[in-house]
Amino acid sequence: MRAANSDLTFAGVIVVAPGEADEVISDEQKAVLDALHLRKIDLSDRVLVVNPGGYIGESTSREIAYAQAAGKPVSFTHHA
């Protein structure tokens, strides 16, 4: 995700990346991040899903559906 962020930033794209946690987070913190990610999608023009190996988890699947319902184009770094 950091590489994609850097590449896009240096290409002149404004990147609004999801939050990251280096440690285990509480259920409350996860709920805050989940809601924040949806607000970031609201601000975006498009969504790039960074999914090495084609993996897409539950939260990301929910965010993809949210973005598509909002009419945001969604693209992927890797296809399954």
C-alpha positions, 0 to 999 in steps of 0.5 A: 500500500505504501508503494502505491501511495508513493507512486500515485503521489509522485504522479500528481494524484492526491491519495486518501489512504486508509488508516493503518495499525501496526498493533492489535486494535480494539473492536471500538478502534476497528469500528472507528477505522471502518467508518473513517474509511467510508468517509474517505471513499466519499471524498474520493474520485476513484478507489484503488484496491491494493490486493497482492495475490488477489486477496480481498478481506471482509472489510475491503469487500464492504468498502468496495460495495460502498464505493460502487454503490456511490458510483465510484470507479474501483480498480485493483492492483491484482486480479484474482 
